[in-house]
Amino acid sequence: MTFSIVGYDPQTKELGVAVASKFLAVGAVVPFAKAGVGAIATQSWANLDYGKHGLELLEKGLSPQQVLDKLIQSDDKSASRQVGIIDATGRSVTFTGEDCFDWAGGFAGDKFAVQGNILVDQHTVEAMESTFLQTQGSLAERLLSALLAGDSAGGDSRGKQSAALLIVKENGSYGGYNDRYIDLRVDDHEEPVQELTRLLKLHKLYFEPTLPEDVVEVQGFLAKELQELLYENGHLQRELSEHDDLLNAIESYHLIENFDERVQPRGMIDQKVVEYMRIK
């Protein structure tokens, strides 16, 4: 009742899982990943031990195929399971038990594996495979593009409800405390994959660092525009006696809106923050 993709980026060392399903909060069940170890999607009467023990076995040095063999051997209901596994070198494997409901199957290739069950037909996983291989960009963007392609190609034959994206890398979290770089979930939505796309755009806005070319000075027409935007968004009184009042309001706005990663030296601002203010 789910379609998913696991992937690896050898340049950034990121590992990840993207998944969608007619199932409440699929992100709490299917995706497992650990930086420097691997990523696993466990689905179809999901056995969550496949995720937990699978990562433990990968960390001990077993290949994805060896891990899969051990998981299946210890599970008397393996015929009903489906799983995709990838390790931190890009080796992958996918498995679909013979009792999984049609359409069910998947493909494993270099640095990815796609799988799905109770799908409209095989075009879902075919579209996911080709899109992942052809898409440029970050691992998150490639995985989500593949998920979108699968969704457009038919997806879960029962409908739509939830989707999730999990990306891990060493010290990737907010503040660098753990490996959870991106952990976005849409638990119950009419168009969960589309909503996940919106959330990823927000994640990039809030947590990616400012590009040097996006830093501009607050002066002239931009200063006047920012004054109007801050006023319209309720962050400023229209009357300003000093330029410093505007700069103070800009600094306050960054903290209120959680743009911690995009705070610039006083008198400067990130253009992406300005674009966000214009949209709001």
Buried (B, 14 or more C-beta within 10 A) or exposed (E): BBBBBBBBBEEBBBBBBBBBBBBEBBBEBBBBBBBBBBBBBBBBBBBEEBBEBBBBBBBEEBBBBBBBBBBBEEBEEBBBBBBBBBBBEBBBBBBBBEEBEEBBBBBBBEBBBBBBBBBBEBBBBBBBBBBBEEBEEBBBBBBBBBBBBBBEBBBBBEEBBBBBBBBBBEEBBEEEEEBBBBBBBBBEBEEBBBBBBEBBEEBBBBBEEBEEEBBEEBEEEBBEBBBEBBBEEEBBEEEBEEEEBBBBBBBEBBEEBEBEBBBBEEBBBBBBBBEBBEEE
